[in-house]
Amino acid sequence: MLLNIHNAFINNSWQDLDVEYTSQAFDWGQNNNWYNDISLEGNYWSDWSGIGVYELDSYSGETSNSDPYPLNSSPL
């Protein structure tokens, strides 16, 4: 199995993805960042409720990733 390790996914627009999971992203890796600690910006998620952290799905719960700074509008 190929794992993604040490990647940064920031200021992306994840819109209307047809996925079989509960979130629009699935993190199979380790130490991946879905937000920027300095700018306090994450990504745009079209299915985000607008309140709180955006939780990402992970492989068997082995990774615990979230986007604590989801964007209110698409950066694109």
C-alpha positions in Angstrom: 0.0 0.0 0.0 1.3 3.5 -0.9 1.0 6.0 1.9 1.2 9.8 1.5 3.5 11.2 4.1 4.4 14.8 4.9 2.2 16.7 2.4 0.6 20.0 2.7 -2.9 20.6 1.3 -3.7 24.3 1.8 -6.0 26.8 0.0 -7.6 24.1 -2.2 -11.2 24.0 -3.3 -12.9 20.6 -2.8 -16.3 20.9 -4.4 -19.1 18.4 -4.9 -16.8 15.4 -4.9 -18.7 12.1 -5.4 -17.0 10.0 -2.8 -18.2 7.1 -0.8 -17.0 8.4 2.6 -18.4 11.0 5.0 -15.9 13.7 4.1 -14.6 15.0 0.8 -11.1 13.8 1.6 -9.5 10.6 2.7 -6.1 10.7 4.4 -4.1 7.5 4.2 -0.8 9.1 5.1 1.1 10.4 8.1 1.9 13.9 9.1 -0.1 15.5 6.3 -1.2 19.1 6.9 -4.6 20.3 5.8 -4.1 23.8 7.1 -1.5 26.5 7.7 -0.7 27.3 11.3 0.7 30.7 10.5 -2.1 32.1 8.2 -4.8 30.1 10.0 -6.2 29.0 6.6 -7.2 25.6 5.5 -9.3 24.5 2.4 -12.7 25.1 1.0 -15.0 22.2 1.5 -18.4 22.5 -0.3 -20.1 20.2 2.3 -18.7 22.0 5.4 -21.5 23.1 7.7 -19.9 26.5 8.3 -19.3 25.7 12.0 -16.3 24.2 13.6 -13.6 21.9 12.3 -13.8 19.9 9.1 -13.1 16.2 9.9 -11.4 14.0 7.3 -11.9 10.3 6.9 -8.8 8.2 7.5 -7.7 4.6 7.0 -9.0 2.5 9.9 -8.7 5.5 12.2 -4.9 5.3 12.0 -4.6 9.0 11.1 -6.5 11.7 12.8 -6.6 14.6 10.5 -8.9 17.6 10.3 -9.0 21.1 8.9 -9.5 23.4 11.8 -9.5 26.5 9.6 -11.9 25.7 6.7 -12.5 28.5 4.3 -15.9 30.1 3.9 -15.5 30.5 0.1 -13.5 29.0 -2.7 -10.0 30.5 -3.1 -10.3 29.9 -6.9 
